[in-house]
Amino acid sequence: MKTVVITGSARGFGYAMIELFRKKGFHVVLSDINQKALQEAEEKLKKIPSKAKILSFVTDVTKEEEIQHLIEETLKETNTIDIWINNAGVNQPNLPIWDVPKDVLDRLLEIDLKGTILCSKLIMKVMMKQHYGQIFNVEGHGSNDAVITGLSIYGTSKRAVSYFTDALAHECDDLKTGVYVGKITPGIMITNFIHTSLGDGETISLDEKTKKVYNILGDTPETIAEYMVDKIIQNKKNHAKFTWLTNRKAAWRFITSAFRKRNFFE
Ligand SMILES: NC(=O)c1ccc[n+]([C@@H]2O[C@H](COP(=O)([O-])OP(=O)(O)OC[C@H]3O[C@@H](n4cnc5c(N)ncnc54)[C@H](O)[C@@H]3O)[C@@H](O)[C@H]2O)c1
């Protein structure tokens, strides 16, 4: 049986993916900073019948000792870690760059960028010993160089996550590690993320124009997880990139939006 660890998997996209991995027979490892959501997620997962294990850890991806604990305790139970997904991520308050407070700037970069780097660095050591394993990093706004006022600190961090992923995949090849590294590009997901900054921080109020765009381009995390988890399980190469909201799909959504009424905000 294979093992998957997903950071930030107590809710949203991370949880939607982990549920599918359980349905497909994987040992699943929940990890999140939010203890209450983690317990609820574990209870929900237990209702899905499977002989595979469910492990659960309160882990802040900015804390090395907590990530190390998650890795060591998982290995005691499962012997290997086959797939690791760096999914934990937070949004920013809707502010121009010069108004973002320093503590918000620090925390966002700590989680979205440094958390991904730190987890990758620690799990690489395990996967190199195994001579196999796959790491996937979740991209977001900014990864493709797009700019939206009020989202630029988040965008900067996700642009850097993309560069980091390319660099890690390159080093994995160059140094013949046997580890595959790839990107997951989910598009717009209707989750807590779009409503709150810094995880469970301040509410972000969405104006009507933004809601309209999200209604056209957005999807539930379950829909996107369904697509991504199959791609991840079938992946056989380094440097893979799985994109849900392609330019073609986005254009089609806009063209057909008059006939395809959706409202995620009722
Ligand atoms: N929602 C979107 O539109 C969207 C679009 C593109 C990319 N993404 C990315 O997808 C990923 C998942 O987002 P989501 O929409 O499911 O959001 P979400 O808020 O529903 O889930 C994120 C999870 O990460 C956890 N988390 C926050 N800080 C953490 C920390 N320091 N350590 C460990 N866990 C932490 C939260 O508690 C939460 O359970 C993020 O990386 C996000 O940037 C989201």
The ligand as an SDF file (V2000), in Angstrom:
LIG
                    3D

 44 48  0  0  0  0  0  0  0  0999 V2000
   -8.8990   28.6590   -3.3820 N   0  0  0  0  0  0  0  0  0  0  0  0
   -8.3350   29.0750   -4.5080 C   0  0  0  0  0  0  0  0  0  0  0  0
   -8.9560   29.7650   -5.3450 O   0  0  0  0  0  0  0  0  0  0  0  0
   -6.9110   28.6880   -4.8410 C   0  0  0  0  0  0  0  0  0  0  0  0
   -6.4690   28.8920   -6.1530 C   0  0  0  0  0  0  0  0  0  0  0  0
   -5.1710   28.5110   -6.4860 C   0  0  0  0  0  0  0  0  0  0  0  0
   -4.3440   27.9260   -5.5470 C   0  0  0  0  0  0  0  0  0  0  0  0
   -4.7980   27.7610   -4.2730 N   0  0  0  0  0  0  0  0  0  0  0  0
   -3.8970   27.1250   -3.3140 C   0  0  0  0  0  0  0  0  0  0  0  0
   -4.4530   25.8800   -2.9380 O   0  0  0  0  0  0  0  0  0  0  0  0
   -3.9860   25.4910   -1.6500 C   0  0  0  0  0  0  0  0  0  0  0  0
   -5.1440   25.0650   -0.7680 C   0  0  0  0  0  0  0  0  0  0  0  0
   -6.0130   26.1540   -0.5910 O   0  0  0  0  0  0  0  0  0  0  0  0
   -7.5680   25.9910   -0.2660 P   0  0  0  0  0  0  0  0  0  0  0  0
   -8.2850   26.8210   -1.2660 O   0  0  0  0  0  0  0  0  0  0  0  0
   -7.9440   24.5840   -0.0740 O   0  0  0  0  0  0  0  0  0  0  0  0
   -7.6210   26.8070    1.1150 O   0  0  0  0  0  0  0  0  0  0  0  0
   -8.2030   26.4120    2.5650 P   0  0  0  0  0  0  0  0  0  0  0  0
   -8.0660   27.6300    3.4000 O   0  0  0  0  0  0  0  0  0  0  0  0
   -9.5410   25.7900    2.4240 O   0  0  0  0  0  0  0  0  0  0  0  0
   -7.1830   25.2830    3.0450 O   0  0  0  0  0  0  0  0  0  0  0  0
   -5.8550   25.5760    3.4020 C   0  0  0  0  0  0  0  0  0  0  0  0
   -5.4720   24.7340    4.6020 C   0  0  0  0  0  0  0  0  0  0  0  0
   -4.1190   25.0760    4.9680 O   0  0  0  0  0  0  0  0  0  0  0  0
   -4.0640   25.1320    6.3840 C   0  0  0  0  0  0  0  0  0  0  0  0
   -2.9320   25.9560    6.8430 N   0  0  0  0  0  0  0  0  0  0  0  0
   -2.8290   27.2980    6.8890 C   0  0  0  0  0  0  0  0  0  0  0  0
   -1.6650   27.6660    7.4310 N   0  0  0  0  0  0  0  0  0  0  0  0
   -0.9940   26.5210    7.7010 C   0  0  0  0  0  0  0  0  0  0  0  0
    0.2690   26.2380    8.2640 C   0  0  0  0  0  0  0  0  0  0  0  0
    1.1000   27.2200    8.6730 N   0  0  0  0  0  0  0  0  0  0  0  0
    0.6360   24.9450    8.4110 N   0  0  0  0  0  0  0  0  0  0  0  0
   -0.1820   23.9370    8.0310 C   0  0  0  0  0  0  0  0  0  0  0  0
   -1.3950   24.1450    7.5160 N   0  0  0  0  0  0  0  0  0  0  0  0
   -1.7940   25.4250    7.3400 C   0  0  0  0  0  0  0  0  0  0  0  0
   -5.3990   25.7370    6.8080 C   0  0  0  0  0  0  0  0  0  0  0  0
   -5.6960   25.4890    8.1680 O   0  0  0  0  0  0  0  0  0  0  0  0
   -6.3500   25.0240    5.8320 C   0  0  0  0  0  0  0  0  0  0  0  0
   -6.8420   23.8250    6.3710 O   0  0  0  0  0  0  0  0  0  0  0  0
   -3.1950   26.7090   -1.1370 C   0  0  0  0  0  0  0  0  0  0  0  0
   -1.8220   26.5010   -1.3740 O   0  0  0  0  0  0  0  0  0  0  0  0
   -3.6900   27.8500   -2.0010 C   0  0  0  0  0  0  0  0  0  0  0  0
   -2.7310   28.8710   -2.1330 O   0  0  0  0  0  0  0  0  0  0  0  0
   -6.0590   28.1270   -3.8950 C   0  0  0  0  0  0  0  0  0  0  0  0
  1  2  1  0
  2  3  2  0
  2  4  1  0
  4  5  1  0
  4 44  2  0
  5  6  2  0
  6  7  1  0
  7  8  2  0
  8  9  1  0
  8 44  1  0
  9 10  1  0
  9 42  1  0
 10 11  1  0
 11 12  1  0
 11 40  1  0
 12 13  1  0
 13 14  1  0
 14 15  2  0
 14 16  1  0
 14 17  1  0
 17 18  1  0
 18 19  2  0
 18 20  1  0
 18 21  1  0
 21 22  1  0
 22 23  1  0
 23 24  1  0
 23 38  1  0
 24 25  1  0
 25 26  1  0
 25 36  1  0
 26 27  1  0
 26 35  1  0
 27 28  2  0
 28 29  1  0
 29 30  1  0
 29 35  2  0
 30 31  1  0
 30 32  2  0
 32 33  1  0
 33 34  2  0
 34 35  1  0
 36 37  1  0
 36 38  1  0
 38 39  1  0
 40 41  1  0
 40 42  1  0
 42 43  1  0
M  CHG  2   8   1  16  -1
M  END
$$$$
